Amino acid sequence: MVHGSKTLGFSASGSWFRGRQACTSLALGRAALLLLLCVLWEVGQKPGFGQEKPNSKLLFLVARQSIQDPTFERSVVLLLPLSGEPLIVGLIVNKPTRVPVLKLFPQSAALRDRSENAYMGGPVDLATPALVFHAVKAPKQAMLLYDDVYLSFDPKFISKRLQDPKSSGDLRLFLGRAQWAPEQLQGEALEGSWYSLRAEGEVIFDRDSDHLWKRLHDRARPSSSVENHLPEDPQTRAGL
């Protein structure tokens, strides 16, 4: 849950209509906002566990600089395609903890030669794990994100997977999650605190967590002509 933050949105001032450049900015702004709202609408519409087709509309929310909440500032959040849930759920993918995964599973032969730390997936239910991993076949306890990358929230499956000596390739263990009521995140989308990007590639396994936010922030940030029409930083408006 985001406290005191704003989200991706676009101003409707009269400057929108000043010439061709303003009209172009409006079109781009509406398109970006529509993309986010459409994806938010479709998140959670259909079960994803054991599926064989990847989710083509996975979305990263990239925090804008106006977010001051210590949990979400400079964060990249992967929105998850969960079904039948009253809440929209995501995982912060760029905030490692200082806890080695091996420390959580000290008997795991699969982890003895690995140095991965667990990541903070969000402030909700920090004792609840989530595992992102590679697999050749779709496990029944997991959902396909893209390519051969799967996600599971099943504690027994996660424990078994992490202790299987045959497990290989990239993996990431998250503790906790982020979550919003649909109307809350949609309201934030209309007010402005997040950029949005299609989720792709191996970003979720990127170990350069200190620079991942900036890379995605720079990629998601609109051109200056569009940026000028985004909502002002609340602190700037207050004269702070």
Secondary structure, DSSP 8 states (H G I E B T S, - for coil): --SS---S-----GGGGSHHHHHHHHHHHHHHHHHHHHHHHHTTSS--BT-SS--TT-EEEEE-TT---TTTTT-EEEE---SS-SSEEEEE-S-EEEEEHHHHSTT-GGGTT---EEEE--SEEEEEEEEEEE-SS--TT-EEEETTEEEE--HHHHHHHHT-TT--S-EEEEEEEEEE-HHHHHHHHHH--EEEEE--TTGGG-S-HHHHHHHHHHHHS--HHHHTTS---HHHHTT-
